Amino acid sequence: MKGRTKRGGDETTLIDFISDSALLESILRIAKDEGRIDGPK
């Protein structure tokens, strides 16, 4: 997964990583609540 960069580098900033992870977690949680996927409890 490529991180967003502001200076042309390849690194993902910690803030971008945290928000991407939080976003992914909420999407997974919503999908699980709707019964679309079976995830770890």
Rosetta silent file (secondary structure, phi, psi, omega in degrees, C-alpha in Angstrom):
SEQUENCE: MKGRTKRGGDETTLIDFISDSALLESILRIAKDEGRIDGPK
SCORE:     score description
SCORE:     0.000 S_00000001
   1 L     0.000  125.024 -177.797    0.000    0.000    0.000 S_00000001
   2 L   -85.780  138.859  178.819    1.517    3.294   -1.054 S_00000001
   3 L   -87.553  155.830  174.791    1.447    6.190    1.365 S_00000001
   4 L   -74.367  138.873 -178.812    0.500    9.707    0.440 S_00000001
   5 L  -127.893  149.778 -179.086    3.569   11.895    0.135 S_00000001
   6 L  -113.161  -13.470 -176.342    4.010   15.638    0.123 S_00000001
   7 L  -121.245   14.115  178.083    7.718   15.856   -0.697 S_00000001
   8 L    82.065    6.733  178.154    8.104   13.236   -3.382 S_00000001
   9 L   -87.140 -178.006 -178.814    9.461   10.630   -0.972 S_00000001
  10 L  -103.568   -5.486 -172.662    8.183    7.098   -0.501 S_00000001
  11 L   -80.435  147.431  173.126    7.522    7.231    3.215 S_00000001
  12 L   -95.539  131.875  179.022    4.062    7.311    4.726 S_00000001
  13 L   -73.520  155.553 -178.102    3.763    9.801    7.549 S_00000001
  14 H   -58.959  -41.041 -178.445    2.620    8.511   10.905 S_00000001
  15 H   -64.016  -43.843  179.110   -0.529   10.656   10.782 S_00000001
  16 H   -62.184  -41.060 -178.991   -1.479    9.332    7.343 S_00000001
  17 H   -63.207  -43.750 -178.913   -0.858    5.786    8.543 S_00000001
  18 H   -66.064  -43.434 -177.853   -3.022    6.276   11.635 S_00000001
  19 H   -69.854  -35.737  177.027   -5.909    7.849    9.748 S_00000001
  20 H   -64.013  -41.203 -179.420   -5.772    5.180    7.043 S_00000001
  21 H   -66.518  -42.657 -179.847   -5.823    2.468    9.725 S_00000001
  22 H   -64.420  -40.384  179.037   -8.685    4.114   11.609 S_00000001
  23 H   -63.523  -45.737  179.790  -10.645    4.515    8.387 S_00000001
  24 H   -61.791  -42.181 -179.579  -10.068    0.887    7.455 S_00000001
  25 H   -62.614  -41.794 -178.627  -11.085   -0.248   10.932 S_00000001
  26 H   -69.153  -36.644  177.334  -14.355    1.671   10.847 S_00000001
  27 H   -62.752  -44.754  179.784  -15.192    0.338    7.397 S_00000001
  28 H   -63.715  -40.106 -178.542  -14.531   -3.219    8.586 S_00000001
  29 H   -64.961  -43.742  179.608  -16.566   -2.652   11.748 S_00000001
  30 H   -63.278  -45.780 -179.487  -19.543   -1.289    9.795 S_00000001
  31 H   -61.511  -40.236 -179.805  -19.387   -4.140    7.284 S_00000001
  32 H   -66.693  -40.271  179.248  -19.224   -6.670   10.108 S_00000001
  33 H   -62.973  -32.160 -179.915  -22.186   -5.043   11.868 S_00000001
  34 L   -84.926   -0.316  176.446  -24.192   -5.356    8.672 S_00000001
  35 L    77.936   18.226 -177.409  -23.290   -9.032    8.456 S_00000001
  36 L   -82.603  -29.122  179.771  -21.392   -8.674    5.196 S_00000001
  37 L  -134.660  156.640  174.530  -18.151  -10.175    6.448 S_00000001
  38 L  -105.209  116.817 -178.814  -17.119  -12.470    9.252 S_00000001
  39 L  -122.369  173.587  177.402  -14.264  -10.969   11.194 S_00000001
  40 L   -63.487  143.638 -179.587  -12.520  -11.634   14.480 S_00000001
  41 L   -93.726    0.000    0.000  -14.593  -10.655   17.489 S_00000001
